[in-house]
Amino acid sequence: MARTFGNRWQVREDLDSGGQAHVYIVQDLQEELKEGERNLYVLKRLKNHARLKRFENEIVAGKKLDHPGIAPILDYSLSEPAYYVTNYYRGGTLTERVERGVISPLDALAVFMELCEIAHYAHSCGVYHRDLKPDNIVFDEDGDPVMIDFGLCYFADEGNRLTETMEQVGSRFYMAPEMEAGRSTVVTATIDSYSLGKVLYFMLTGRHVAREDFTNLVAIMGEPQLGYVSERILAQSVVEDPARRLAPGQLVPVIATVQRLIREHYYPGIEGSLCRFCGEGTYGRAKETIMRLDEPGVEHSVTFDAYICERCRNVEWFRREGR
């Protein structure tokens, strides 16, 4: 006979088992369905009761946050056996998606923007995830990302801290440096933006990297447009000093700008970029020129570089940075 939890959730198959919990795909016996229909859910049963507080955290966060990008808590029990039920996301984890092949820059940025918006919503409700990594991001049937596993989250209104002073919080590849070995009790939105920047890097390269020891994306991937991701996004998220990071909500307009620049194939100062006029040829550097500009109250010289499309001969002038 199939195992049932709470006289309601019938186990259909095992999904996963780790040191802390068993995870099952279950069916709701109380749900009224038409003949032949079957809705499936995920039930997580706590195995290590030393982690009960973290398990409760997941439940509290899931009930407090109401967003399609955050897994909801549909039912739960904290008595033995402790469990909770959430939606079954058929799209798998971000780790599994990247294992099938790194994600294109524009697709990765679209996912990254959604994740930043989800994190910004959670922060506005006083919840900080603190353990964002590819395994804690799944995809729904429409391909949209969903955050799961809020077991290490921080509630601003409670000021809770689940770990002892010297205990590490989160994955060593994705956690913010100030959380390492419990060095800091200060929790801000930039803790999650650090992790999300690492998640973006993973989507684009398929690599997990510790700390900031990674090469510029252009050098790794050989795609000039990824310089925008390195210079405008990673340089403002994956940095050790929290004061130099943008919060997830602040990253959203930056992401939109980078998406636009990539779509328009606009790579100032980089030869070989795609022509903005014909969209087929590439630019080669033609010459440098100095122009006199009259701007309100100021007259000065500015250096421009001219680039010519090798196919249609369209010319673009790019102002040289700092000149």
TORLUMTOR-884302 format. One line per 4 residues: number of its first residue (from 1); for each residue x, y, z of N, C-alpha, C, CB. Coordinates in pm, whole numbers, plus 50000, padded with zeros to 5 digits. Glycine has a CB too. Layout:
NUM	X,Y,Z,X,Y,Z,X,Y,Z,X,Y,Z | ...
END
This chain:
1	50085,49880,50000,50000,50000,50000,50088,50125,50000,49904,50000,50123 | 50054,50222,49918,50134,50344,49909,50131,50421,50040,50084,50433,49794 | 50243,50483,50075,50252,50558,50199,50176,50689,50186,50398,50584,50235 | 50108,50730,50296,50029,50853,50295,50066,50939,50415,49877,50821,50297
5	50076,51072,50392,50104,51167,50499,49979,51250,50527,50225,51259,50462 | 49948,51267,50656,49834,51349,50694,49702,51301,50637,49858,51489,50652 | 49691,51172,50611,49569,51114,50551,49529,51186,50423,49453,51120,50651 | 49629,51246,50356,49596,51326,50238,49696,51309,50123,49588,51472,50276
9	49823,51307,50157,49927,51311,50054,49985,51172,50031,50040,51410,50094 | 49949,51114,49918,49992,50978,49887,50118,50979,49801,49878,50901,49816 | 50219,50906,49846,50347,50902,49774,50332,50826,49644,50457,50838,49861 | 50375,50891,49536,50375,50825,49404,50513,50773,49368,50325,50922,49296
13	50616,50849,49405,50753,50803,49379,50852,50885,49461,50787,50813,49228 | 50970,50826,49484,51078,50898,49551,51139,50995,49451,51186,50800,49607 | 51171,51117,49498,51234,51216,49411,51380,51238,49448,51159,51348,49417 | 51408,51245,49579,51545,51272,49623,51557,51237,49770,51584,51421,49598
17	51680,51211,49813,51704,51185,49954,51844,51233,49989,51688,51033,49987 | 51852,51319,50091,51981,51371,50136,51998,51349,50283,51996,51519,50102 | 52098,51416,50341,52125,51398,50482,52021,51461,50572,52258,51454,50514 | 51945,51558,50518,51850,51633,50601,51704,51591,50580,51865,51779,50573
21	51671,51544,50458,51529,51520,50429,51511,51420,50315,51459,51651,50394 | 51393,51360,50312,51348,51280,50199,51251,51368,50118,51278,51146,50246 | 51254,51354,49987,51164,51430,49901,51087,51332,49812,51243,51534,49814 | 50955,51349,49810,50869,51259,49735,50780,51338,49638,50783,51174,49831
25	50739,51272,49531,50629,51322,49448,50503,51259,49503,50650,51288,49294 | 50402,51344,49533,50280,51295,49597,50156,51341,49520,50274,51342,49744 | 50047,51277,49553,49916,51310,49498,49823,51347,49612,49857,51191,49415 | 49735,51446,49589,49642,51492,49692,49515,51408,49684,49609,51643,49675
29	49491,51326,49786,49374,51239,49785,49245,51316,49808,49389,51131,49891 | 49254,51440,49858,49134,51520,49883,49094,51605,49762,49156,51609,50003 | 49176,51605,49661,49150,51689,49545,49049,51622,49453,49280,51719,49469 | 48948,51698,49415,48846,51645,49324,48890,51669,49181,48708,51711,49351
33	48913,51560,49110,48962,51567,48972,48870,51489,48880,49106,51514,48962 | 48872,51528,48756,48799,51451,48656,48871,51318,48631,48784,51532,48524 | 48799,51223,48580,48857,51091,48554,48979,51105,48461,48751,50997,48491 | 49086,51042,48502,49208,51046,48421,49302,51160,48456,49172,51055,48277
37	49254,51260,48533,49340,51372,48572,49422,51335,48695,49255,51499,48600 | 49539,51397,48705,49621,51373,48823,49717,51490,48841,49699,51238,48811 | 49700,51564,48950,49793,51671,48983,49897,51617,49080,49719,51793,49044 | 50022,51651,49056,50129,51603,49141,50193,51719,49218,50235,51530,49058
41	50241,51687,49338,50304,51785,49426,50433,51726,49482,50208,51828,49541 | 50507,51808,49553,50630,51761,49616,50614,51769,49767,50753,51845,49568 | 50647,51663,49835,50645,51658,49981,50788,51639,50031,50551,51544,50032 | 50830,51726,50120,50962,51717,50180,50946,51676,50326,51039,51853,50169
45	51001,51560,50361,50991,51510,50499,51125,51525,50568,50944,51361,50502 | 51124,51590,50684,51247,51612,50759,51302,51480,50811,51223,51710,50875 | 51431,51461,50791,51497,51340,50839,51588,51369,50959,51578,51276,50726 | 51657,51483,50955,51748,51521,51062,51681,51626,51151,51882,51576,51004
49	51633,51586,51267,51556,51678,51351,51642,51784,51418,51483,51600,51458 | 51773,51774,51405,51859,51883,51450,51841,52006,51362,52007,51839,51451 | 51781,51986,51245,51757,52095,51150,51611,52140,51151,51797,52051,51011 | 51539,52111,51258,51397,52145,51262,51375,52295,51247,51336,52096,51392
53	51461,52378,51308,51443,52522,51298,51455,52570,51154,51545,52594,51386 | 51550,52516,51080,51563,52552,50939,51441,52506,50860,51691,52491,50879 | 51389,52389,50896,51269,52337,50830,51151,52432,50856,51236,52194,50880 | 51139,52479,50979,51034,52576,51013,51053,52705,50934,51034,52605,51164
57	51178,52746,50915,51206,52866,50837,51149,52856,50696,51356,52892,50831 | 51168,52742,50633,51115,52721,50498,50963,52737,50497,51155,52581,50445 | 50900,52683,50599,50754,52690,50606,50707,52834,50628,50702,52600,50720 | 50770,52905,50723,50731,53043,50751,50750,53131,50628,50813,53099,50869
61	50865,53116,50560,50892,53197,50441,50792,53166,50330,51035,53174,50391 | 50764,53038,50309,50672,52999,50203,50530,53047,50227,50672,52850,50188 | 50491,53059,50354,50357,53109,50385,50352,53261,50385,50311,53056,50520 | 50465,53325,50414,50469,53471,50421,50477,53535,50283,50587,53516,50505
65	50546,53469,50191,50571,53526,50059,50470,53474,49958,50713,53493,50013 | 50409,53565,49887,50308,53529,49788,50353,53580,49651,50168,53588,49825 | 50426,53496,49581,50484,53535,49452,50499,53410,49366,50622,53608,49472 | 50465,53417,49237,50478,53298,49152,50621,53249,49138,50422,53328,49014
69	50719,53334,49172,50858,53294,49164,50913,53237,49293,50941,53410,49123 | 50824,53211,49390,50865,53152,49517,50772,53034,49547,50862,53257,49634 | 50832,52919,49576,50751,52799,49600,50661,52817,49721,50842,52676,49619 | 50529,52797,49707,50438,52816,49819,50434,52694,49911,50297,52847,49768
73	50387,52712,50034,50364,52601,50125,50214,52570,50121,50412,52634,50272 | 50179,52453,50073,50039,52414,50056,49984,52343,50179,50024,52325,49935 | 50072,52275,50249,50030,52202,50370,50158,52168,50446,49945,52071,50336 | 50146,52148,50579,50264,52112,50655,50225,52051,50789,50354,52234,50677
77	50323,51985,50851,50308,51932,50986,50444,51938,51052,50250,51785,50986 | 50449,51985,51177,50575,51990,51250,50585,51879,51354,50591,52125,51317 | 50482,51795,51362,50489,51678,51448,50552,51564,51369,50347,51639,51502 | 50591,51461,51435,50656,51348,51369,50556,51269,51284,50723,51256,51473
81	50580,51248,51155,50695,51298,51080,50670,51442,51032,50724,51207,50959 | 50767,51530,51053,50754,51669,51007,50768,51673,50856,50861,51761,51074 | 50677,51747,50791,50682,51755,50645,50614,51883,50599,50616,51632,50580 | 50639,51919,50475,50559,52022,50410,50541,51986,50263,50625,52162,50425
85	50439,52045,50202,50405,52015,50063,50410,52144,49983,50265,51949,50051 | 50466,52136,49864,50472,52251,49774,50443,52204,49632,50611,52321,49781 | 50449,52295,49538,50423,52261,49399,50535,52173,49343,50408,52387,49314 | 50500,52096,49241,50598,52015,49169,50635,52092,49042,50541,51870,49135
89	50761,52131,49032,50808,52209,48918,50880,52116,48821,50903,52325,48963 | 50817,52097,48707,50863,51995,48612,50984,52038,48531,50752,51961,48518 | 51018,52167,48536,51130,52215,48455,51267,52180,48509,51121,52361,48439 | 51273,52121,48629,51401,52082,48687,51476,52201,48744,51485,52013,48583
93	51596,52174,48794,51677,52278,48857,51761,52351,48753,51767,52217,48964 | 51813,52467,48794,51903,52541,48706,52030,52461,48681,51938,52678,48769 | 52076,52387,48780,52194,52302,48760,52170,52205,48646,52228,52224,48889 | 52055,52139,48646,52024,52042,48541,52014,52110,48405,51893,51968,48573
97	51957,52230,48403,51944,52301,48276,52080,52335,48218,51861,52428,48293 | 52172,52383,48301,52305,52420,48252,52385,52296,48214,52380,52501,48359 | 52361,52184,48281,52430,52060,48244,52396,52019,48101,52392,51948,48341 | 52282,52063,48052,52246,52033,47913,52310,52132,47816,52093,52037,47897
101	52375,52236,47867,52442,52335,47783,52428,52473,47843,52385,52333,47642 | 52538,52553,47838,52532,52688,47894,52424,52769,47822,52669,52760,47883 | 52372,52867,47890,52258,52943,47841,52307,53066,47764,52167,52986,47957 | 52241,53099,47654,52282,53214,47573,52276,53342,47657,52193,53228,47447
105	52357,53443,47622,52360,53565,47704,52223,53628,47728,52450,53667,47639 | 52143,53645,47622,52014,53711,47641,51918,53625,47724,51951,53742,47506 | 51920,53494,47703,51834,53406,47784,51880,53406,47931,51836,53262,47728 | 52011,53404,47952,52063,53406,48089,52027,53536,48158,52216,53387,48089
109	52036,53647,48086,52001,53776,48145,51852,53785,48176,52042,53889,48051 | 51769,53722,48093,51625,53721,48120,51595,53646,48249,51548,53657,48001 | 51659,53530,48268,51641,53454,48391,51696,53533,48510,51712,53316,48381 | 51813,53593,48491,51877,53670,48598,51788,53787,48641,52015,53722,48552
113	51727,53855,48544,51638,53967,48579,51519,53918,48661,51590,54039,48451 | 51460,53806,48619,51347,53752,48695,51389,53718,48838,51289,53627,48625 | 51507,53660,48853,51555,53624,48986,51578,53748,49072,51686,53542,48976 | 51633,53853,49012,51653,53978,49087,51520,54038,49130,51732,54080,49002
117	51420,54030,49043,51287,54083,49077,51223,54001,49189,51195,54083,48953 | 51242,53869,49184,51188,53782,49291,51256,53815,49424,51208,53633,49255 | 51391,53826,49420,51465,53858,49543,51424,53994,49597,51617,53855,49516 | 51404,54091,49507,51362,54225,49551,51227,54219,49620,51355,54322,49431
121	51135,54138,49567,51005,54121,49632,51022,54062,49772,50912,54031,49546 | 51102,53955,49783,51123,53891,49914,51184,53989,50012,51213,53766,49899 | 51280,54068,49965,51343,54166,50054,51243,54271,50101,51461,54235,49982 | 51151,54311,50011,51050,54409,50049,50957,54355,50158,50968,54451,49927
125	50952,54222,50169,50873,54157,50273,50958,54121,50395,50806,54032,50218 | 51085,54164,50392,51173,54139,50505,51233,54001,50510,51099,54163,50629 | 51243,53933,50394,51299,53798,50390,51420,53797,50297,51192,53694,50342 | 51534,53751,50348,51659,53742,50272,51696,53594,50259,51774,53825,50340
129	51712,53545,50139,51729,53401,50116,51858,53347,50177,51726,53372,49967 | 51971,53406,50143,52105,53372,50195,52162,53241,50144,52099,53367,50343 | 52090,53167,50062,52145,53040,50011,52105,53021,49864,52095,52920,50096 | 52113,53129,49786,52078,53120,49645,52192,53053,49568,52048,53260,49587
133	52158,52949,49496,52254,52872,49416,52175,52796,49311,52340,52774,49506 | 52241,52741,49209,52167,52675,49100,52074,52563,49145,52265,52619,49002 | 52111,52489,49250,52024,52380,49297,51899,52432,49365,52100,52291,49392 | 51898,52559,49407,51782,52616,49475,51698,52703,49383,51827,52697,49595
137	51717,52684,49253,51636,52752,49152,51581,52647,49058,51720,52860,49073 | 51449,52642,49046,51384,52546,48956,51301,52625,48854,51293,52446,49036 | 51249,52552,48754,51172,52617,48649,51033,52557,48642,51242,52604,48514 | 50934,52646,48624,50797,52598,48610,50772,52557,48465,50695,52707,48653
141	50648,52518,48435,50616,52467,48302,50628,52573,48193,50477,52410,48301 | 50625,52701,48231,50641,52809,48134,50787,52850,48117,50559,52930,48177 | 50877,52785,48191,51019,52817,48182,51062,52932,48270,51052,52850,48042 | 50975,52975,48361,51011,53085,48451,51078,53029,48577,50887,53169,48489
145	51178,53101,48632,51248,53051,48749,51168,53065,48877,51380,53121,48765 | 51190,52974,48968,51123,52974,49099,51230,52945,49206,51007,52866,49104 | 51231,53025,49312,51324,53004,49423,51265,52904,49522,51357,53137,49493 | 51349,52812,49566,51309,52715,49667,51410,52716,49781,51296,52574,49605
149	51381,52640,49885,51471,52615,49998,51512,52743,50070,51593,52541,49951 | 51421,52796,50150,51448,52914,50231,51492,52876,50373,51323,53003,50236 | 51552,52759,50388,51589,52711,50520,51691,52798,50593,51642,52575,50509 | 51775,52869,50518,51876,52956,50581,51836,53103,50575,52010,52936,50513
153	51712,53130,50543,51672,53270,50523,51675,53348,50655,51531,53277,50461 | 51680,53479,50638,51685,53573,50751,51559,53658,50747,51814,53663,50746 | 51492,53669,50861,51372,53752,50871,51409,53883,50938,51260,53678,50949 | 51397,53992,50866,51439,54122,50917,51360,54163,51041,51424,54228,50810
157	51231,54127,51045,51150,54171,51158,51178,54092,51285,51004,54160,51123 | 51243,53976,51271,51276,53895,51387,51423,53903,51424,51237,53752,51362 | 51506,53943,51324,51650,53949,51349,51706,53813,51386,51681,54047,51460 | 51647,53707,51331,51689,53572,51368,51824,53536,51308,51585,53472,51326
161	51890,53446,51373,52019,53398,51324,52026,53250,51359,52140,53479,51387 | 52022,53164,51258,52012,53021,51284,52145,52955,51313,51949,52954,51169 | 52255,53021,51280,52384,52956,51295,52463,53018,51409,52463,52965,51166 | 52546,52938,51468,52635,52990,51571,52738,53081,51505,52704,52873,51649
165	52808,53158,51584,52899,53262,51534,52997,53208,51430,52976,53323,51649 | 53051,53088,51449,53155,53039,51360,53103,52940,51257,53265,52975,51441 | 52973,52926,51243,52920,52830,51145,52901,52899,51011,52788,52769,51194 | 52941,52828,50906,52928,52882,50771,52782,52881,50727,53013,52801,50673
169	52742,52987,50655,52606,52997,50604,52608,52984,50453,52541,53131,50646 | 52544,52879,50399,52528,52867,50256,52642,52796,50185,52513,53001,50198 | 52629,52786,50051,52727,52717,49968,52857,52797,49960,52671,52693,49828 | 52970,52729,49967,53099,52798,49964,53124,52865,49830,53211,52701,49994
173	53059,52819,49723,53076,52882,49593,52989,53006,49575,53045,52782,49484 | 52877,53013,49645,52778,53117,49617,52751,53213,49732,52652,53053,49578 | 52791,53179,49853,52758,53267,49965,52845,53392,49964,52776,53192,50098 | 52789,53501,50015,52862,53627,50024,52977,53612,50123,52768,53742,50066
177	53091,53677,50097,53209,53661,50184,53182,53694,50330,53320,53749,50134 | 53096,53794,50356,53073,53833,50495,52997,53726,50574,52997,53964,50500 | 52938,53628,50504,52868,53520,50571,52958,53402,50603,52752,53474,50488 | 53080,53403,50548,53172,53293,50568,53212,53282,50714,53297,53310,50480
181	53198,53162,50767,53234,53135,50908,53160,53226,51005,53383,53150,50928 | 53042,53276,50962,52963,53360,51050,53032,53488,51090,52925,53285,51171 | 53115,53544,51000,53194,53662,51035,53109,53784,51064,53290,53694,50925 | 52991,53792,51002,52909,53913,51017,52766,53877,51053,52912,53995,50888
185	52707,53958,51139,52566,53940,51173,52479,54038,51095,52543,53959,51323 | 52541,54121,51011,52468,54221,50934,52416,54156,50805,52557,54345,50902 | 52286,54158,50787,52225,54098,50669,52157,54208,50588,52123,53987,50708 | 52199,54224,50463,52139,54323,50374,52103,54256,50242,52235,54443,50351
189	52036,54332,50157,51994,54279,50026,52112,54239,49941,51911,54381,49953 | 52229,54299,49963,52344,54269,49878,52400,54129,49902,52453,54371,49900 | 52360,54066,50011,52400,53926,50032,52345,53839,49921,52351,53874,50170 | 52220,53862,49883,52159,53784,49776,52206,53828,49638,52009,53794,49785
193	52238,53958,49620,52285,54001,49488,52423,53941,49458,52292,54155,49481 | 52507,53922,49560,52635,53854,49539,52611,53713,49484,52716,53847,49673 | 52524,53638,49551,52496,53500,49509,52435,53497,49369,52402,53432,49608 | 52345,53590,49341,52281,53593,49210,52381,53624,49099,52168,53696,49208
197	52480,53710,49128,52583,53735,49029,52661,53608,48997,52678,53842,49078 | 52689,53528,49098,52756,53400,49076,52667,53305,48996,52794,53335,49211 | 52537,53310,49021,52443,53227,48945,52444,53267,48797,52299,53240,49002 | 52448,53397,48769,52456,53443,48630,52584,53393,48564,52450,53598,48624
201	52694,53403,48634,52822,53355,48582,52813,53206,48549,52936,53380,48684 | 52748,53129,48636,52733,52985,48615,52648,52958,48490,52669,52918,48738 | 52542,53034,48472,52457,53015,48353,52536,53037,48224,52336,53110,48357 | 52625,53134,48226,52698,53171,48104,52820,53082,48077,52744,53314,48114
205	52878,53025,48182,53002,52950,48165,52994,52803,48204,53109,53015,48245 | 52894,52767,48286,52888,52631,48337,52987,52605,48449,52911,52533,48226 | 53048,52712,48503,53152,52697,48605,53106,52750,48741,53278,52771,48561 | 53145,52675,48847,53132,52726,48983,53267,52788,49019,53092,52611,49085
209	53267,52907,49074,53393,52971,49112,53385,53019,49256,53426,53088,49016 | 53496,53004,49326,53503,53050,49464,53552,53194,49467,53595,52960,49548 | 53485,53276,49546,53520,53417,49560,53524,53489,49426,53653,53431,49629 | 53612,53590,49415,53613,53670,49292,53723,53626,49198,53630,53818,49326
213	53773,53505,49213,53884,53457,49132,53832,53400,49000,53966,53351,49209 | 53783,53488,48913,53740,53442,48781,53786,53540,48674,53587,53425,48777 | 53801,53487,48553,53850,53566,48441,53734,53640,48376,53922,53477,48339 | 53766,53755,48314,53665,53830,48240,53592,53738,48142,53730,53948,48165
217	53461,53752,48134,53380,53664,48050,53421,53668,47903,53235,53701,48063 | 53468,53783,47855,53509,53792,47715,53625,53697,47689,53549,53938,47679 | 53721,53692,47781,53837,53605,47764,53796,53457,47770,53941,53635,47871 | 53698,53424,47854,53656,53284,47869,53571,53238,47750,53578,53266,47998
221	53473,53320,47716,53372,53277,47618,53401,53326,47477,53236,53325,47661 | 53489,53426,47463,53521,53476,47330,53409,53554,47266,53558,53363,47242 | 53317,53609,47346,53205,53687,47292,53217,53830,47344,53067,53624,47332 | 53243,53926,47255,53266,54065,47299,53154,54123,47383,53287,54152,47180
225	53027,54087,47352,52916,54149,47423,52914,54112,47571,52786,54110,47359 | 52982,54002,47608,52983,53963,47748,53066,54058,47833,53036,53822,47762 | 53143,54146,47768,53213,54249,47843,53118,54337,47920,53298,54333,47751 | 52999,54360,47864,52898,54439,47934,52853,54370,48062,52777,54464,47843
229	52842,54236,48058,52801,54162,48177,52908,54173,48285,52773,54014,48142 | 53034,54156,48245,53143,54165,48342,53153,54303,48403,53275,54129,48275 | 53149,54407,48317,53178,54543,48362,53060,54609,48432,53219,54626,48245 | 52938,54573,48393,52823,54645,48447,52744,54565,48551,52731,54682,48335
233	52751,54432,48543,52672,54350,48636,52761,54282,48740,52591,54245,48559 | 52856,54200,48694,52940,54127,48789,53024,54222,48873,53030,54029,48715 | 53070,54331,48813,53151,54428,48887,53070,54503,48991,53215,54527,48791 | 52938,54488,48988,52853,54554,49087,52772,54454,49169,52760,54653,49019
237	52811,54327,49161,52743,54226,49243,52844,54129,49303,52640,54150,49159 | 52931,54072,49221,53027,53973,49271,53156,54043,49315,53058,53866,49162 | 53144,54122,49419,53258,54193,49477,53256,54172,49628,53254,54346,49441 | 53374,54172,49688,53383,54137,49830,53320,54242,49920,53526,54118,49869
241	53336,54369,49888,53285,54476,49973,53135,54495,49950,53362,54607,49946 | 53050,54468,50049,52905,54485,50030,52865,54626,49988,52832,54448,50158 | 52944,54727,50029,52911,54866,49997,52926,54895,49849,52999,54960,50077 | 53000,54810,49776,53020,54831,49633,52921,54751,49549,53162,54792,49594
245	52831,54676,49613,52733,54597,49539,52602,54673,49526,52710,54462,49608 | 52531,54645,49417,52394,54692,49402,52301,54586,49458,52361,54724,49254 | 52191,54629,49518,52089,54535,49562,52018,54478,49439,51987,54605,49658 | 51951,54363,49452,51883,54304,49336,51789,54399,49264,51807,54183,49379
249	51712,54479,49340,51622,54574,49276,51695,54680,49196,51535,54641,49379 | 51813,54720,49244,51894,54819,49172,51958,54759,49048,52002,54876,49264 | 51979,54628,49047,52039,54562,48931,51943,54554,48813,52086,54423,48969 | 51813,54557,48839,51715,54537,48731,51733,54636,48616,51574,54549,48787
253	51739,54769,48639,51759,54860,48526,51895,54843,48459,51744,55003,48573 | 51996,54800,48534,52127,54774,48473,52117,54657,48377,52234,54744,48583 | 52046,54553,48418,52025,54436,48331,51953,54477,48204,51944,54327,48405 | 51851,54561,48216,51776,54607,48099,51867,54680,48001,51660,54699,48142
257	51959,54761,48054,52054,54833,47968,52146,54736,47896,52136,54933,48050 | 52198,54637,47968,52287,54539,47907,52213,54458,47801,52346,54445,48015 | 52089,54421,47828,52009,54350,47727,51995,54434,47599,51869,54315,47783 | 51968,54562,47616,51952,54650,47500,52082,54660,47421,51905,54789,47543
261	52192,54677,47490,52320,54690,47422,52355,54563,47343,52431,54720,47523 | 52325,54448,47402,52354,54323,47332,52262,54306,47212,52339,54202,47427 | 52133,54337,47229,52040,54324,47116,52079,54416,47000,51897,54356,47161 | 52130,54533,47033,52168,54629,46929,52309,54605,46877,52157,54771,46984
265	52378,54505,46933,52515,54473,46888,52605,54596,46896,52513,54418,46744 | 52596,54664,47005,52668,54791,47022,52785,54769,47117,52573,54904,47075 | 52904,54755,47062,53021,54727,47143,53125,54836,47120,53079,54588,47110 | 53111,54952,47181,53204,55061,47155,53349,55021,47180,53168,55181,47241
269	53434,55060,47084,53577,55036,47102,53621,54895,47075,53616,55073,47238 | 53530,54806,47031,53567,54667,47006,53544,54633,46860,53487,54570,47098 | 53651,54603,46790,53637,54565,46649,53572,54429,46637,53773,54566,46579 | 53506,54408,46525,53442,54279,46500,53299,54273,46546,53519,54172,46566
273	53245,54384,46602,53105,54383,46645,53014,54390,46523,53076,54501,46742 | 52893,54341,46540,52800,54332,46429,52747,54470,46391,52684,54239,46463 | 52735,54497,46263,52689,54627,46215,52549,54656,46264,52694,54632,46063 | 52527,54777,46316,52396,54817,46366,52302,54854,46252,52409,54935,46463
277	52355,54869,46133,52271,54911,46019,52223,54790,45940,52349,55006,45927 | 52316,54709,45887,52274,54594,45806,52256,54468,45888,52374,54569,45696 | 52319,54462,46006,52306,54345,46092,52378,54223,46041,52164,54313,46111 | 52460,54236,45936,52529,54121,45877,52680,54137,45879,52483,54102,45735
281	52730,54254,45841,52874,54277,45841,52925,54310,45979,52910,54388,45745 | 53057,54320,45991,53119,54357,46117,53202,54483,46099,53206,54242,46172 | 53219,54556,46208,53293,54681,46204,53444,54658,46213,53247,54772,46316 | 53517,54734,46132,53661,54742,46143,53697,54886,46174,53732,54692,46014
285	53804,54905,46250,53841,55040,46288,53897,55116,46167,53945,55038,46404 | 53849,55238,46147,53893,55317,46032,53992,55425,46071,53774,55380,45964 | 53955,55509,46167,54043,55619,46203,54003,55678,46337,54042,55727,46095 | 54092,55759,46387,54066,55837,46509,54058,55983,46468,54177,55813,46618
289	53966,56056,46527,53957,56198,46497,53925,56275,46623,53852,56224,46389 | 53968,56401,46626,53939,56488,46740,53843,56596,46695,54070,56550,46799 | 53733,56611,46767,53631,56710,46732,53619,56813,46844,53495,56642,46705 | 53584,56936,46805,53553,57041,46900,53403,57037,46928,53598,57182,46847
293	53367,57024,47054,53227,57017,47092,53190,57140,47174,53197,56889,47171 | 53077,57199,47138,53021,57308,47218,52906,57251,47299,52973,57427,47128 | 52928,57233,47427,52823,57189,47516,52788,57306,47607,52866,57063,47598 | 52673,57308,47668,52629,57423,47748,52738,57474,47842,52506,57386,47828
297	52791,57591,47809,52890,57655,47895,53031,57602,47882,52847,57644,48033 | 53051,57500,47795,53183,57438,47784,53217,57414,47637,53189,57305,47863 | 53339,57446,47600,53389,57411,47467,53517,57330,47486,53415,57539,47378 | 53520,57209,47432,53636,57125,47455,53654,57027,47340,53624,57050,47588
301	53769,56961,47340,53803,56863,47236,53770,56724,47286,53952,56873,47196 | 53711,56643,47198,53673,56507,47232,53726,56413,47125,53519,56493,47247 | 53781,56301,47166,53833,56202,47071,53727,56099,47038,53958,56134,47127 | 53708,56074,46908,53615,55973,46860,53691,55870,46777,53502,56037,46778
305	53644,55746,46779,53693,55643,46688,53584,55612,46587,53736,55515,46765 | 53623,55605,46461,53529,55571,46355,53544,55425,46318,53550,55662,46231 | 53432,55357,46299,53432,55216,46258,53346,55203,46132,53379,55123,46373 | 53392,55121,46037,53322,55104,45910,53284,54957,45894,53409,55152,45791
309	53159,54933,45854,53112,54797,45829,53178,54744,45701,52957,54793,45818 | 53236,54626,45710,53304,54570,45594,53207,54525,45485,53391,54454,45636 | 53079,54520,45516,52981,54474,45417,52905,54590,45354,52882,54378,45482 | 52841,54674,45435,52756,54781,45379,52824,54918,45384,52624,54787,45455
313	52942,54924,45447,53019,55048,45458,52955,55152,45549,53040,55106,45322 | 52860,55112,45633,52803,55204,45731,52912,55247,45829,52684,55139,45806 | 52911,55376,45865,53011,55430,45956,52945,55466,46088,53081,55554,45895 | 53009,55425,46197,52964,55463,46331,53078,55533,46403,52915,55337,46411
317	53045,55638,46476,53143,55712,46555,53119,55683,46703,53135,55866,46526 | 53226,55639,46770,53216,55606,46911,53308,55699,46990,53251,55457,46936 | 53251,55765,47088,53333,55852,47174,53424,55766,47261,53243,55943,47262 | 53552,55801,47260,53647,55723,47338,53630,55754,47486,53790,55753,47293
321	53630,55647,47565,53609,55664,47708,53717,55752,47770,53606,55528,47777 | 53674,55849,47852,53766,55934,47923,53833,56040,47838,53869,55852,47987 | 53788,56058,47712,53855,56156,47624,53751,56255,47570,53929,56084,47507
END
